[in-house]
Amino acid sequence: MMVPGLIGELERIALVKETKKETKLSLVGRKPFENYGIVNPPIYRTSTVLFKNTKELEKAMSNKFNQVYYGRYGTPTTFALEDAIAEIENGYRTIATSSGLSSISISLLSFLSKGDHCLISDCVYNPTKKFAIKILNKFGVKVDFYDPLNISSLKKNIQSKTKIIFMESPSSLTFEIEEIEEITKLAKKNKIVTMLDNSWATPLYFTPINEGVDVSILAATKYISGHADVMLGLITVKNINLFNQIKNTAVTLGDSPGPEECYLALRGLRTLSSRLEHHRSGALKIARWLQNNDKVSRVLHPALPKNPNYELWNKYFTGSTGLFSFILKEQSKIKVFKMIDSLKLFKLGFSWGGYESLILPVFPKIERKVAKWNEKGILLRIHVGLENIDDLINDLSTAFKL
Ligand SMILES: Cc1ncc(COP(=O)(O)O)c(C=O)c1O
C-alpha cells in the first residue's frame, strides 16, 4: 500500500548512500512504504514460519540466511536492525546476538578448532578474557595475550596456527588505543582474521571495517540501545564467507536475540548521534576538570592531548564517548569506597552507555597477563550520562572533600 507524502524506497536507498552518518541513522533499517507508512518497523514475534507447500519449504531450506525461515534465524525486526547496522558499519552484513558477550564468543568460536591459536589484547573487557581462558582453552585452543601498546609483543606471538587477533580499542577499562592499521596488515600477511570490539566508539565515531578489520563487534547493550534496559550484541562482517561462518555458529549454538530487544536497539539508533554528543562533551569537560584536581594522579581519556595515545586516537576516531577512567592519589580502599558511597548522581553499577552516570572501582592488576599494571592509586571508571554536567562535577567535587 503506497502512502502519499513519504519518500519511496528507491529514493530512500539513494539518500542512504549519499548522506553523512548522522543522517543515515534516521534512514536505515526501515521501509515505511511496506508497512502502511508507519514510521518504525513493527515487532515481529515468531518461532514457526509457515510455508505454502513443500516446494517453498525446500526452497527456504537452501536459503535459510536470506529469508524469514525460523524464529532463531531472525525475524523481520532482527533483519531491520541488522541492515541498519551493516550500513553504518560499512559491512557486508550484521548478525544480531543475545548479548555483547555472546557476539564475542560466537565470533571467536567461528574460526577456532582444537590445536588453533588465538591472540587477544591483554586489556580487553575481562569476560572476553575469561571466555578465552575457561572455554577456548578447555577445547584445546591455545590463547596468548599481547600488550596492545607494544606491537612487537603481538608479532613475536604469531604462529602458523594463529587464526584470530582480537582487539578492543580503546580498552574499556584503561583506554589504550591499538595501532589498528599495522595490526590488520600483519594479520592479512599471515591469513589471520581480525576482530575488534567497537562498543566504546560505536560506528558513529569509528568504522573498523574501513581500517581493514574483518569483524566489528558491538555490545548494543551500551550506546546503541542507550537506556540500560536491553541486552544485545551485533557482529558486522566484511564479506559473505565471514558472514556464513559466524551466522552458522550463532544458529547452531542456539543464540537468538529477542525481537523486542532488536526493536529497542533500532529505536536507540535513531537518537545515537545527539546522545553521543552529550556524552562526548560532558565526559571531556569532566576529564579536564579531573586533570586539574589535586586528588587525581592521572586521567585515562584517549581524547585528552596529554594522553600518550592521543595521536593514535586522533588518527582513527572522529569522536570520543562518555566512558573513561581516572586514578586517585588516595590508596586506601576504605577511604575511596566511602567517597564513592557519598556520590548522589553517579550510581554504582556495571555496564555503561545509558542516560545515567555510573562509577565503578576497578583493579586491572589482577587481570593483566603481559601488560603489567603498576599504578599505585585506585582506578575509578566513570560513564558520563545525560545529566547536566555542572551537577555531575558538583557531585564529584563534594565527594572529593570527604
Ligand atoms: C567493551 C565491552 N564489550 C562487551 C561487553 C559485553 O556486553 P554485554 O554486557 O551485552 O554482554 C561489555 C560489557 O560491559 C563491554 O564493556
PDBQT file of the ligand as one rigid body, heavy atoms in Angstrom, charges set to zero:
ROOT
HETATM    1  C1  LIG A 501      33.768  -3.436  25.942  1.00  0.00    +0.000 C 
HETATM    2  C2  LIG A 501      32.668  -4.391  26.227  1.00  0.00    +0.000 A 
HETATM    3  N1  LIG A 501      32.422  -5.367  25.350  1.00  0.00    +0.000 NA
HETATM    4  C3  LIG A 501      31.455  -6.276  25.558  1.00  0.00    +0.000 A 
HETATM    5  C4  LIG A 501      30.674  -6.224  26.673  1.00  0.00    +0.000 A 
HETATM    6  C5  LIG A 501      29.622  -7.276  26.878  1.00  0.00    +0.000 C 
HETATM    7  O1  LIG A 501      28.349  -6.811  26.612  1.00  0.00    +0.000 OA
HETATM    8  P1  LIG A 501      27.072  -7.479  27.295  1.00  0.00    +0.000 P 
HETATM    9  O2  LIG A 501      27.022  -6.976  28.690  1.00  0.00    +0.000 OA
HETATM   10  O3  LIG A 501      25.950  -7.035  26.421  1.00  0.00    +0.000 OA
HETATM   11  O4  LIG A 501      27.273  -8.958  27.232  1.00  0.00    +0.000 OA
HETATM   12  C6  LIG A 501      30.867  -5.214  27.613  1.00  0.00    +0.000 A 
HETATM   13  C7  LIG A 501      30.009  -5.127  28.815  1.00  0.00    +0.000 C 
HETATM   14  O5  LIG A 501      30.239  -4.398  29.740  1.00  0.00    +0.000 OA
HETATM   15  C8  LIG A 501      31.911  -4.279  27.395  1.00  0.00    +0.000 A 
HETATM   16  O6  LIG A 501      32.169  -3.304  28.267  1.00  0.00    +0.000 OA
ENDROOT
TORSDOF 0
